[in-house]
Amino acid sequence: MDVKNVVAASLWAAGLYLAGLLIPILGEFAGLFAPAPLIIVYVRSGRRDGLAAIGLSAAIIAVLAGWQAAFILLLGFGFMAAGTAEGMLRRLKPERAVLLGGMLPAGALGLVLAVYSAQGGMSPIAVIEGHLKTGIGEIAKIYTSLGSERRRNW
């Protein structure tokens, strides 16, 4: 195991993911690149190191941002990185490797959503709708506050 590469990839992935959580607009763009270091270490150093980097980055996020953020990193970006890297290692066509990387987190998050909605006695569509309304409301508040701050500065 190449510990230095695993730690470096984990720190990069966690940092990019945290930027997406903490910095409005530009950070969200940076957060999209969180799987990249995990894919690189998975392909260059092998499955064991890649999976260790995914686990370590989730552990770092759990300590810094809570278990919910770590769970999303693991199911979303971790599965994406593992699927894409596994497709690359198996020498799949690029379209298939990307499709595998996209379908794994979609399937995992869909399964979690189904279990969550079944426990709450709601339909999955109602759960998605509620989360979207909440998220859009929070984003609207952020942009409204940014707009009012700019007006005060001018």
N, C-alpha and C positions, 0 to 999 in steps of 0.2 A: 504494500500500500504506500502510495506517495502522499504522505501526510501533508506536506507543504502545498501541493496542488489542491488537495481536498479542502484545506483550511482557506486557501486563497479564493477558490471558487465559491465556497460557502459565504465568505465575507462579502465578496462582490455581489452575489445574488441577494443576500440579506440587505445590503446597503441599497441596491437598486429598488428592491421591494419596499423598504422603509421610505425611500424617497417618494415612491408612489403613494404611500399612506400619508405622509406629512407635508409635502410641498404641493400646493395647488398648481394645476395645469402642467407646468414643466416636469414636475415630479411624477405625475401620472404617465407622461411620455417615457420617462426614464424607467419607471416600473415595468413597462412592457418588455424591457430587455433583461429582466431578472432571470429567465431561463437560459440565456446565452452562456454564462459561465458554467452552468450546470451541464449543459449539452457538451461543451468543450471538454470538460474534465471526464465526462462519461465516455466520450469517443476516444480521447487520447490515452486515458489511463485505465479504461475498462469499466465493466459493470459494477464491480464492488466499490471502486473509488467513486463512481458516479452516484451510486445509491447512498454512499456515506456522505457525500457532499450535499445531496438533497436532504438527508436527515439532519445533518449539522446546521444547514441554513434554516430549516424549520425550527430546530431547537433554539437558535439565536433569536429568531423572530418571536418564539414563545416567551423568551425571557424579556425581550424589549417591548413587545407590542401585545402580548397575550396569546392565549391558546387559540382563540378564534382566528386571528390573523395567521398564525402558524398553520392552522388547519386549512385555510384557504390557499396559503402558499403551497402546502404539500399536495392537496388535491388538484389545484389549478396548475400552478407553474411546475411543480415537481413531476406530476404525471405527464405534463406536456414535454418537459425536458427528457424524461425517461423514454417516452414513446418515440419522440423524434430521433434521439440518439440511438435507440435500439433499431429503428428503421435504417439509420445510416450504417450501423454496424452490420446489419444483415444485407447491406447493399441494395436496398429497395430503391425504386425510382424516387426522385425527390418529391413528386406529388404524393406518393404513397407514404413516404416517411412523414411528411407534414400532416397528411390526413390522419395517420396513426397518432401523431402528437396532439392533434386537435380532438380526436374522438375519445381518447382516454380520459381527459379531464371532463369532457362533456358527459360521458357516461357515468363517471364517479359522482359528479355534482348532481346529475339527474337522479341517481340512486339515493343520495343524501336528501335531496329535495322530496322524493317520494316518501321516504321514511318519516321525514319531518312533518310533511303535510298529513300523512296518515295518523300520526300521533296527535296532531292538533284537530283532527276531524274536518280538515278543509281540503278542497281540491288543490292540486299542484298549481293550477292556473291562478287561483285566488292568492296563493302564497307568493307567486312571482309578481302578481299585480301589486300586492301590498308592499313588497320590497322595492319595486320600481317607483311607486308613489313616494315612499319614504326617501329613497335615494335622490329622486328628482327634487323633492322639497328641500333637502339639505344642500344640494348643489345650487339651487335657486337662492337660498339664503347666503351662501358664500359669494356668489356673483353679485348679489344685491349689496352686500357689505363692501365688496371691492369697488363697486361703482360709486357708493356714497363716500368712500374714503378718497377716491380720486377727485370728486367734485369739491371736497373740502380743501384739498391741496391746491386746487386751481383757484 
